[in-house]
Amino acid sequence: MRDEDRRGWDDARVKVHHLNCGTMLPPATPRLVCHVLLVETEAGGLVLVDSGFGLGDIAAPGSRLGPARHLIRPVLAAEETAVRQVERLGFRRDDVRHIVLTHFDSDHIGGLSDFPDAQVHVTATEALGAVHAPSRRERQRYRPRQWAHGPELVEHGPGGEQWRGFAAATELDAIAPGIVLLPLPGHTRGHAAVAVDAGDRWILHAGDAFFHRGILDGRTPVPRTLRALETLLAYDPEQVRDNHARLAELHRRADPDLVLVNAHDPELYDRVREGA
């Protein structure tokens, strides 16, 4: 997949909705969002990129979110869940056939149980660290109650082709043309970004590969507490810094057919919603 092949997937006909599936209010930190993509495809039904918090988290925050809920302080509003927003758009929950995860942290997978029939796509490395063989630290990090309903995991191994300087992109053509999984480990063992071809532009959802837009532009001050939180949660801080540099370079290129977002920055979320 060469960089210049961006228009090689002109058969992709998708509509992308930007959803906030979980407002969070950590102490001494600006409001955060859980930025989820809802992709309407011609052949594959609906696809979610991440799922935010779900109805199960609202019903049982203690067992589903654990002590971390006191740090991130989620609002946990039913109207913000992906399933309720999907329904407000006129769809049924079983129209969501695939969920592509950036990683297994609780604020990204809480909504999985609201779509029990959806296939869940993840890097094999992330599945190893969260589900199959977690380290002691990972056992403390992840919340198995959130996948106790037994979702069908589709694990994607290393390899793939080049995409805009990323060496191991995997097009998820079993879902639909123009959905690409890009491994970006660091925040977690198998963290990934997800790129979606929206026809006139690509949307690159970087998940938690960076927390704040100031990492990209180098000018906007990054709240000190947010920097500390990012460091605290990093599985591999050096890889996180490498990802920051790669994504900042991509931002500086200012490709007109690329929009770069992440999971939690509310301004990036608001910008892309206004431009949608």
Residue frames relative to the residue before (quaternion, step in Angstrom):
aa qw qx qy qz dx dy dz
M 1.0000 0.0000 0.0000 0.0000 0.00 0.00 0.00
R 0.1679 -0.8180 0.5446 0.0787 3.58 -0.12 1.21
D 0.6429 -0.5271 0.3822 0.4034 3.57 -1.21 0.51
E 0.7070 0.4780 -0.2794 0.4401 3.57 0.94 -0.86
D 0.5614 0.6181 -0.3864 0.3917 3.58 1.28 -0.01
R 0.2560 0.8111 -0.4979 0.1693 3.58 1.21 0.27
R 0.7522 0.3462 -0.2121 0.5190 3.59 0.99 -0.72
G 0.4107 0.7128 -0.4691 0.3214 3.54 1.18 0.43
W 0.7015 0.4094 -0.2590 0.5227 3.55 1.30 -0.18
D 0.1585 0.8320 -0.5169 0.1244 3.56 0.95 0.84
D 0.5689 0.5748 -0.4017 0.4296 3.57 1.24 -0.11
A 0.5203 0.6218 -0.4305 0.3966 3.60 1.25 -0.11
R 0.0023 -0.7745 0.6313 -0.0407 3.57 -0.77 1.09
V 0.1966 0.7971 -0.5375 0.1926 3.55 -0.09 1.26
K 0.1925 -0.7106 0.6565 0.1644 3.49 -1.37 0.35
V 0.1788 -0.8014 0.5671 0.0641 3.55 -0.84 1.01
H 0.1494 -0.7574 0.6323 0.0647 3.54 -0.92 1.04
H 0.2554 -0.7488 0.5936 0.1475 3.56 -1.04 0.81
L 0.0587 -0.8209 0.5670 -0.0350 3.57 -0.56 1.21
N 0.2504 -0.6973 0.6413 0.1994 3.54 -1.17 0.65
C 0.0520 -0.8331 0.5500 -0.0261 3.56 -0.34 1.27
G 0.8323 0.0663 -0.0966 0.5419 3.55 0.95 0.81
T 0.1532 -0.7728 0.6126 0.0627 3.57 -0.23 1.26
M 0.0626 -0.7857 0.6152 0.0176 3.57 -1.04 0.86
L 0.1602 -0.7999 0.5771 0.0375 3.56 -1.07 0.84
P 0.0359 -0.8236 0.5660 0.0044 3.63 0.47 1.15
P 0.6038 -0.5700 0.4009 0.3871 3.61 -1.10 0.58
A 0.8659 0.0831 -0.0817 0.4865 3.55 -1.13 0.82
T 0.6224 0.4931 -0.3353 0.5070 3.57 1.18 0.61
P 0.5255 -0.6205 0.4586 0.3586 3.62 -0.98 0.68
R 0.6866 -0.4677 0.3638 0.4213 3.54 -1.29 0.41
L 0.1571 -0.7677 0.6156 0.0831 3.56 -1.05 0.84
V 0.2510 -0.7428 0.6000 0.1588 3.55 -1.27 0.48
C 0.3053 -0.6676 0.6223 0.2718 3.53 -1.38 0.03
H 0.1660 -0.8331 0.5256 0.0458 3.54 0.04 1.37
V 0.0191 -0.7964 0.6006 -0.0679 3.54 -0.53 1.27
L 0.2675 -0.7347 0.5972 0.1788 3.57 -1.08 0.74
L 0.1158 -0.7353 0.6630 0.0796 3.53 -1.10 0.82
V 0.1130 -0.8228 0.5570 -0.0043 3.54 -0.48 1.26
E 0.2044 -0.7428 0.6266 0.1173 3.55 -0.86 1.03
T 0.0468 -0.8004 0.5976 0.0079 3.59 -0.67 1.06
E 0.5808 -0.5878 0.4306 0.3630 3.55 -1.22 0.45
A 0.8046 0.3248 -0.1496 0.4740 3.56 0.80 -1.02
G 0.7894 0.3978 -0.1654 0.4372 3.56 1.00 -0.79
G 0.5407 -0.6083 0.4259 0.3953 3.61 1.17 0.24
L 0.7181 -0.3912 0.3259 0.4744 3.54 -1.08 -0.78
V 0.1208 -0.7662 0.6294 0.0463 3.53 -1.15 0.79
L 0.1863 -0.7516 0.6211 0.1212 3.56 -0.99 0.86
V 0.1848 -0.7023 0.6689 0.1589 3.52 -1.22 0.64
D 0.7799 -0.0536 -0.0931 0.6167 3.53 -0.23 1.45
S 0.2689 -0.7904 0.5321 0.1412 3.59 -1.25 0.24
G 0.4101 -0.7271 0.4741 0.2799 3.60 1.21 -0.03
F 0.7030 -0.3880 0.3400 0.4895 3.54 -1.20 -0.59
G 0.2526 -0.7884 0.5473 0.1226 3.56 -1.14 0.64
L 0.7314 -0.4188 0.3093 0.4405 3.52 -1.35 0.02
G 0.6146 0.5553 -0.3456 0.4411 3.59 1.09 -0.65
D 0.6278 0.5345 -0.3320 0.4582 3.58 1.07 -0.71
I 0.6416 0.5154 -0.3171 0.4714 3.56 1.07 -0.76
A 0.6831 0.4972 -0.2834 0.4537 3.57 0.98 -0.86
A 0.8207 0.0692 0.0096 0.5670 3.61 0.96 -0.81
P 0.0389 -0.8553 0.5160 0.0277 3.61 0.57 1.09
G 0.6093 0.5840 -0.3649 0.3931 3.60 1.01 -0.67
S 0.7597 0.3747 -0.2095 0.4884 3.57 0.74 -1.05
R 0.7037 0.4788 -0.2756 0.4468 3.58 1.04 -0.67
L 0.7879 0.3005 -0.1510 0.5158 3.60 1.01 -0.74
G 0.3166 -0.7917 0.4772 0.2128 3.57 1.15 -0.46
P 0.7900 -0.3375 0.2197 0.4624 3.59 -1.27 -0.21
A 0.5514 0.6343 -0.4013 0.3641 3.62 1.11 -0.51
R 0.5471 0.6297 -0.4046 0.3748 3.59 1.16 -0.47
H 0.6294 0.5339 -0.3377 0.4525 3.59 1.14 -0.56
L 0.6492 0.4983 -0.3127 0.4821 3.59 1.21 -0.44
I 0.7719 0.3516 -0.1937 0.4929 3.59 0.83 -0.96
R 0.1818 -0.8459 0.4833 0.1333 3.61 1.28 -0.38
P 0.0222 0.8221 -0.5671 0.0448 3.60 0.45 1.16
V 0.5151 -0.6402 0.4795 0.3081 3.56 -1.12 0.72
L 0.1222 -0.8421 0.5114 0.1196 3.60 1.11 -0.78
A 0.2504 0.7573 -0.5452 0.2578 3.54 0.59 1.24
A 0.5046 -0.6799 0.4394 0.3003 3.60 -0.75 1.04
E 0.6552 0.5311 -0.3276 0.4259 3.60 0.99 -0.77
E 0.6503 0.5057 -0.3263 0.4637 3.61 1.20 -0.32
T 0.5142 0.6510 -0.4397 0.3443 3.63 1.12 -0.29
A 0.6137 -0.5727 0.3991 0.3690 3.54 -1.15 0.65
V 0.6583 0.5295 -0.3346 0.4176 3.59 0.89 -0.88
R 0.6720 0.4783 -0.3145 0.4699 3.61 0.93 -0.77
Q 0.6581 0.4942 -0.3214 0.4684 3.60 1.03 -0.70
V 0.5944 0.5428 -0.3533 0.4767 3.59 1.09 -0.67
E 0.6766 0.4884 -0.2931 0.4667 3.58 0.91 -0.90
R 0.6441 0.5183 -0.3352 0.4519 3.62 0.98 -0.72
L 0.6507 0.4997 -0.3128 0.4786 3.57 1.18 -0.50
G 0.6099 -0.6032 0.3292 0.3948 3.57 1.29 0.06
F 0.5793 0.5720 -0.3783 0.4404 3.59 1.27 0.24
R 0.4341 -0.6363 0.5578 0.3090 3.53 -1.38 0.13
R 0.6207 -0.5556 0.3814 0.4006 3.56 -1.15 0.45
D 0.6821 0.4820 -0.3109 0.4537 3.61 1.04 -0.64
D 0.4802 0.6185 -0.4621 0.4164 3.59 1.25 0.21
V 0.6023 0.5165 -0.3584 0.4920 3.59 1.25 -0.35
R 0.1081 -0.8466 0.5211 0.0087 3.55 -0.24 1.30
H 0.7952 0.1522 -0.0621 0.5837 3.58 1.16 -0.56
I 0.0704 -0.7452 0.6605 0.0597 3.55 -1.20 0.68
V 0.1539 -0.7793 0.6048 0.0569 3.56 -0.73 1.12
L 0.1991 -0.8206 0.5309 0.0714 3.56 -0.57 1.19
T 0.4009 -0.6545 0.5786 0.2757 3.51 -1.18 0.66
H 0.7590 -0.2114 0.1497 0.5974 3.60 1.08 -0.75
F 0.6119 -0.6260 0.3922 0.2825 3.56 -1.36 0.21
D 0.3397 0.7260 -0.5377 0.2614 3.64 1.05 0.37
S 0.6563 -0.5968 0.3048 0.3466 3.54 -1.08 0.83
D 0.6800 0.4856 -0.3021 0.4588 3.60 1.05 -0.64
H 0.6680 0.4659 -0.3017 0.4956 3.58 1.29 0.06
I 0.7884 0.3275 -0.1591 0.4959 3.60 1.12 -0.53
G 0.4004 0.7569 -0.4585 0.2379 3.60 1.22 -0.03
G 0.6897 0.4954 -0.2793 0.4481 3.56 1.11 -0.66
L 0.4031 0.7364 -0.4777 0.2587 3.63 1.19 -0.11
S 0.7015 0.4946 -0.2837 0.4276 3.58 0.86 -0.95
D 0.5857 0.5555 -0.3785 0.4528 3.60 1.24 -0.16
F 0.7347 0.2812 -0.1795 0.5907 3.58 1.32 -0.22
P 0.0360 -0.8842 0.4640 0.0403 3.61 0.75 1.03
D 0.6951 0.4741 -0.2850 0.4592 3.61 1.13 -0.46
A 0.5249 0.6473 -0.4126 0.3677 3.60 1.25 -0.14
Q 0.4241 -0.6397 0.5711 0.2911 3.55 -1.16 0.64
V 0.2298 -0.7792 0.5741 0.1021 3.56 -0.99 0.91
H 0.1728 -0.8101 0.5586 0.0429 3.56 -0.53 1.25
V 0.1046 0.7826 -0.5958 0.1470 3.54 -0.88 1.04
T 0.5532 -0.5631 0.4594 0.4072 3.59 -1.17 0.32
A 0.5759 -0.5955 0.4335 0.3547 3.56 -1.11 0.68
T 0.6216 0.5497 -0.3402 0.4424 3.58 1.09 -0.67
E 0.6581 0.4907 -0.3137 0.4773 3.59 0.98 -0.76
A 0.6338 0.5182 -0.3320 0.4686 3.59 0.99 -0.77
L 0.6208 0.5397 -0.3380 0.4573 3.58 1.05 -0.74
G 0.7333 0.4503 -0.2387 0.4501 3.57 0.84 -0.99
A 0.7361 0.4100 -0.2345 0.4848 3.57 1.09 -0.61
V 0.8178 0.2955 -0.1037 0.4828 3.57 0.84 -1.02
H 0.8034 0.3804 -0.1770 0.4224 3.57 0.60 -1.17
A 0.8220 -0.0545 0.0926 0.5593 3.60 0.77 -0.99
P 0.0410 0.8355 -0.5466 0.0386 3.60 0.60 1.06
S 0.4739 -0.6227 0.5402 0.3097 3.51 -1.21 0.60
R 0.7005 -0.4338 0.3305 0.4604 3.58 -1.26 0.11
R 0.6573 0.5057 -0.3115 0.4640 3.56 0.93 -0.86
E 0.6732 0.4905 -0.3020 0.4638 3.59 0.94 -0.81
R 0.6057 0.5449 -0.3643 0.4511 3.61 1.06 -0.60
Q 0.6545 0.4889 -0.3073 0.4881 3.56 1.13 -0.60
R 0.6692 0.5364 -0.2912 0.4239 3.56 1.13 -0.66
Y 0.7846 0.3671 -0.1761 0.4676 3.58 0.75 -1.05
R 0.3137 -0.7540 0.5598 0.1408 3.55 -1.23 0.59
P 0.2625 -0.8217 0.4839 0.1476 3.62 0.08 1.27
R 0.5261 0.6287 -0.4231 0.3860 3.61 1.14 -0.43
Q 0.6407 0.5561 -0.3345 0.4103 3.59 1.09 -0.63
W 0.7605 0.2595 -0.2056 0.5586 3.61 1.20 -0.26
A 0.3005 0.7814 -0.4946 0.2334 3.59 1.19 0.51
H 0.5773 0.5862 -0.3806 0.4222 3.61 1.20 -0.30
G 0.4712 -0.7313 0.4028 0.2845 3.60 1.27 -0.02
P 0.0798 0.8220 -0.5598 0.0686 3.62 0.69 0.97
E 0.4968 -0.6182 0.5138 0.3272 3.56 -1.25 0.46
L 0.1786 -0.7961 0.5727 0.0790 3.56 -0.46 1.23
V 0.1252 -0.7400 0.6569 0.0727 3.54 -1.04 0.88
E 0.1337 -0.8338 0.5350 0.0277 3.56 -0.31 1.29
H 0.1953 -0.7919 0.5753 0.0616 3.53 -0.88 1.05
G 0.3263 -0.7878 0.5014 0.1465 3.52 -0.63 1.20
P 0.6883 -0.4627 0.3478 0.4373 3.57 -1.31 0.02
G 0.5328 0.6060 -0.4742 0.3520 3.53 -1.28 0.28
G 0.3881 0.7192 -0.5252 0.2373 3.53 -1.25 -0.34
E 0.5475 -0.6167 0.4740 0.3085 3.51 -1.34 -0.23
Q 0.6333 -0.5449 0.3932 0.3839 3.54 -1.30 0.20
W 0.0221 0.7660 -0.6421 0.0233 3.53 -1.15 0.76
R 0.8388 -0.2009 0.0874 0.4984 3.58 -0.48 1.26
G 0.7792 -0.3450 0.1627 0.4974 3.54 0.90 0.96
F 0.5956 0.5075 -0.3765 0.4960 3.58 1.26 -0.12
A 0.3800 -0.8063 0.4205 0.1694 3.52 -0.62 1.19
A 0.7960 0.3139 -0.1341 0.4999 3.61 1.10 -0.48
A 0.1903 0.8064 -0.5334 0.1703 3.57 0.84 0.98
T 0.1285 -0.7780 0.6122 0.0585 3.55 -1.04 0.87
E 0.2702 -0.7447 0.5864 0.1689 3.57 -0.64 1.10
L 0.3010 -0.7616 0.5523 0.1560 3.55 -0.81 1.06
D 0.0160 0.8659 -0.4993 0.0245 3.55 0.70 1.13
A 0.5304 0.5947 -0.4260 0.4285 3.59 1.22 -0.11
I 0.6437 0.4686 -0.3157 0.5162 3.57 1.25 -0.36
A 0.6977 -0.3281 0.2916 0.5662 3.55 0.68 -1.20
P 0.5785 -0.5574 0.4379 0.4037 3.61 -1.13 0.40
G 0.8225 0.3167 -0.1922 0.4316 3.54 -1.15 0.61
I 0.5891 0.4629 -0.4256 0.5074 3.58 1.08 0.71
V 0.0477 -0.8429 0.5306 -0.0757 3.55 -0.45 1.29
L 0.2414 -0.7577 0.5953 0.1150 3.56 -0.95 0.99
L 0.0782 -0.8122 0.5775 -0.0269 3.57 -0.74 1.16
P 0.3249 -0.7636 0.5172 0.2095 3.65 -0.28 1.14
L 0.0704 0.7624 -0.6385 0.0780 3.56 -0.94 1.02
P 0.0215 -0.8374 0.5462 0.0048 3.61 0.53 1.10
G 0.3922 0.6909 -0.5466 0.2648 3.52 -1.22 0.56
H 0.7048 0.3947 -0.2425 0.5372 3.57 0.68 -1.07
T 0.7433 -0.0226 -0.0102 0.6685 3.55 1.12 -0.79
R 0.7341 -0.4387 0.2835 0.4340 3.55 -1.31 0.23
G 0.8309 0.1526 -0.0516 0.5325 3.58 0.90 -0.87
H 0.1641 0.8195 -0.5288 0.1476 3.57 1.12 0.66
A 0.0589 -0.7928 0.6065 0.0127 3.57 -1.13 0.72
A 0.3310 -0.6528 0.6286 0.2629 3.50 -1.39 0.26
V 0.2200 -0.7593 0.5988 0.1283 3.56 -1.25 0.43
A 0.1513 -0.7826 0.6006 0.0625 3.57 -0.82 1.05
V 0.1006 -0.7894 0.6051 0.0224 3.56 -0.98 0.91
D 0.3101 -0.7351 0.5769 0.1751 3.56 -0.86 1.01
A 0.1353 -0.8190 0.5565 0.0349 3.57 -0.41 1.27
G 0.6752 -0.5042 0.2888 0.4545 3.58 1.21 0.38
D 0.8092 0.1851 -0.0888 0.5504 3.58 0.54 -1.18
R 0.7939 0.0614 -0.0152 0.6047 3.56 1.27 -0.26
W 0.4099 -0.6437 0.5744 0.2961 3.50 -1.37 0.23
I 0.1825 -0.7237 0.6508 0.1394 3.55 -1.18 0.65
L 0.1170 -0.7869 0.6045 0.0404 3.57 -0.66 1.13
H 0.1406 -0.7827 0.6053 0.0354 3.54 -0.45 1.29
A 0.1945 -0.8375 0.5063 0.0665 3.56 -0.30 1.29
G 0.4311 -0.7168 0.4638 0.2920 3.59 1.22 0.15
D 0.7443 -0.3388 0.2847 0.5002 3.57 -0.80 -1.07
A 0.2805 0.7670 -0.5265 0.2360 3.60 1.12 0.57
F 0.7510 -0.0235 -0.0635 0.6568 3.56 1.32 -0.31
F 0.4185 -0.7446 0.4760 0.2094 3.56 -1.07 0.74
H 0.8232 0.1671 -0.0171 0.5424 3.59 1.00 -0.77
R 0.5964 -0.6124 0.3999 0.3306 3.57 -1.06 0.83
G 0.5734 0.6068 -0.3809 0.3974 3.59 1.15 -0.49
I 0.5484 0.5915 -0.3944 0.4403 3.59 1.19 -0.40
L 0.6950 0.4763 -0.2710 0.4654 3.58 1.05 -0.77
D 0.7937 0.3465 -0.1927 0.4613 3.58 0.69 -1.03
G 0.3754 -0.7654 0.4613 0.2460 3.61 1.21 -0.30
R 0.6753 0.4837 -0.2859 0.4778 3.59 1.28 0.07
T 0.6827 0.4793 -0.2918 0.4680 3.57 0.91 -0.91
P 0.4502 -0.7008 0.4703 0.2916 3.63 -0.68 1.01
V 0.2903 -0.7316 0.5938 0.1672 3.55 -1.00 0.89
P 0.4788 -0.6735 0.4648 0.3178 3.63 -0.67 0.98
R 0.5464 -0.6543 0.4182 0.3138 3.55 -0.88 1.00
T 0.6551 0.5179 -0.3204 0.4471 3.58 0.96 -0.83
L 0.6456 0.5147 -0.3259 0.4605 3.58 1.09 -0.67
R 0.6082 0.5274 -0.3454 0.4824 3.58 1.08 -0.68
A 0.6629 0.5056 -0.3097 0.4573 3.57 0.94 -0.88
L 0.6468 0.5166 -0.3196 0.4611 3.58 0.99 -0.81
E 0.6428 0.5267 -0.3219 0.4535 3.58 0.97 -0.84
T 0.6604 0.4949 -0.2987 0.4792 3.58 1.01 -0.82
L 0.6388 0.5466 -0.3201 0.4367 3.56 0.96 -0.89
L 0.7505 0.4187 -0.2079 0.4672 3.57 0.95 -0.91
A 0.5155 0.6804 -0.4124 0.3183 3.61 1.19 -0.27
Y 0.3900 -0.6916 0.5621 0.2316 3.56 -0.92 0.95
D 0.7814 0.0130 0.0181 0.6236 3.57 1.05 -0.82
P 0.2989 -0.8050 0.4814 0.1758 3.63 -0.04 1.24
E 0.6283 0.5363 -0.3530 0.4393 3.60 1.02 -0.69
Q 0.6504 0.4934 -0.3182 0.4820 3.58 0.97 -0.77
V 0.5982 0.5516 -0.3589 0.4573 3.59 1.06 -0.68
R 0.6677 0.4888 -0.3042 0.4719 3.59 0.90 -0.88
D 0.6266 0.5224 -0.3380 0.4693 3.60 1.01 -0.75
N 0.6526 0.5065 -0.3156 0.4668 3.59 0.96 -0.82
H 0.5987 0.5544 -0.3558 0.4555 3.58 1.04 -0.75
A 0.6790 0.4938 -0.2943 0.4567 3.58 0.87 -0.95
R 0.6605 0.5088 -0.3131 0.4548 3.61 0.92 -0.87
L 0.7046 0.4609 -0.2720 0.4660 3.56 0.90 -0.91
A 0.6141 0.5312 -0.3498 0.4674 3.59 1.09 -0.63
E 0.6320 0.5142 -0.3275 0.4784 3.59 1.04 -0.73
L 0.6351 0.5144 -0.3273 0.4743 3.58 0.98 -0.79
H 0.6364 0.5229 -0.3176 0.4698 3.57 1.03 -0.79
R 0.6640 0.5135 -0.3070 0.4485 3.61 0.92 -0.88
R 0.5990 0.5696 -0.3627 0.4303 3.59 1.10 -0.58
A 0.1610 -0.8438 0.4978 0.1195 3.57 1.22 -0.54
D 0.0857 0.8055 -0.5770 0.1047 3.59 0.84 0.95
P 0.4403 -0.7386 0.4373 0.2634 3.63 -0.63 1.05
D 0.7195 0.4164 -0.2527 0.4951 3.60 1.18 -0.41
L 0.6579 0.4693 -0.3161 0.4970 3.59 1.18 0.54
V 0.0813 -0.7576 0.6467 0.0344 3.55 -1.00 0.95
L 0.1710 -0.7993 0.5736 0.0535 3.55 -0.76 1.11
V 0.0394 0.7900 -0.6075 0.0719 3.56 -0.72 1.13
N 0.2243 -0.7467 0.5973 0.1880 3.53 -1.32 0.06
A 0.7153 -0.4882 0.2965 0.4026 3.56 -1.26 -0.08
H 0.8543 0.2867 -0.0736 0.4273 3.59 0.86 -0.88
D 0.5595 0.6122 -0.4069 0.3829 3.63 1.17 -0.27
P 0.3450 -0.7809 0.4731 0.2178 3.64 -0.41 1.12
E 0.6354 0.5289 -0.3555 0.4361 3.61 1.04 -0.61
L 0.6334 0.5025 -0.3399 0.4804 3.60 0.97 -0.74
Y 0.6236 0.5352 -0.3274 0.4664 3.57 1.05 -0.77
D 0.6872 0.4788 -0.2931 0.4611 3.60 0.82 -0.96
R 0.6265 0.5498 -0.3429 0.4332 3.60 0.97 -0.80
V 0.7253 0.4416 -0.2649 0.4570 3.56 0.76 -1.01
R 0.6060 0.5350 -0.3605 0.4654 3.60 1.10 -0.55
E 0.6673 0.4970 -0.3060 0.4627 3.57 0.95 -0.82
G 0.7211 0.4312 -0.2461 0.4832 3.58 1.11 -0.66
A 0.4854 0.6911 -0.4259 0.3245 3.60 1.27 -0.17
